Structure formats: C-alpha cells, structure tokens
Amino acid sequence: MSGYAPAEAARRSGFSLDTLRYYEKIGLLADVGRTSGGRRVFTDDDLSWLVLFRCLRDTGMPIAQMCRYAALAREGEHTVDERRELLQRHAAQVEEQMRLLQRQYDHLREKIRFYERLPGRTSPDDDR
C-alpha cells in the first residue's frame, strides 16, 4: 500500500502523532489504511481532510462540530446543504471573532502609543 507514514502525515498536516491517533479514535479520520504489519498509512485524501481539520481547529471549531461535518460528508451528497450551513455558521463566528480581535488590537496599539508619548520617552525616530 502506498501513502504516507504517520510521521510524514504529521509533518505535512502540522498535527502531532497523538492528535492523528486521537482523530482516528474519535472517528474524525475514518478508514485510515494499514500495512500488512498494522502500521497506519495516510492517503492524499486523508491529508486533504487533515488540511480542512487544521483550518477548522485553528479557527475555533469545536471537535463535536468537526465530527458532525465529517459524518455528514461520509453520508453523501444529500448532506451538502447541511454541511454548507454548518460551515456558514462557523464562518460567521470567525468573522465576529476577527472583529473582536481587531477592536482589541486597536486598543492595544493605542495603549502602546500612549506610553510612547510619555514625557522623557525617546521617540523611535531618535534611533535614526
């Protein structure tokens, strides 16, 4: 069987070996192939799933929702609308989080500017 050894799949996906095992255990990754010796072998399709899971995890989607999405995808084409809606809801949450982070970042930058304007503070321009 050709494919990627677990260490290579971990490197390519950015997940740890433990995370790959966990995702397989909870059914997020389904039907990971095995060699005759029982060693896991990841396909390009598995890696595509891992890229999606990385995106979803990094944007804060809970594991339960990730599992729901994966289960729907495995059910077939009749779940396309439900999958799209799940992703749209998540995207809306990500957008709200981005707006919050932008507001907090702006506040942080203003606080930094406040400290830079304090009397006796040398300007960053003085270093030129």
Secondary structure, DSSP 8 states (H G I E B T S, - for coil): --SB-HHHHHHHHT--HHHHHHHHHTTSS---EE-TTS-EEB-HHHHHHHHHHHHHHHTT--HHHHHHHHHHHHH-GGGHHHHHHHHHHHHHHHHHHHHHHHHHHHHHHHHHHHHHTSTT---GGGG-
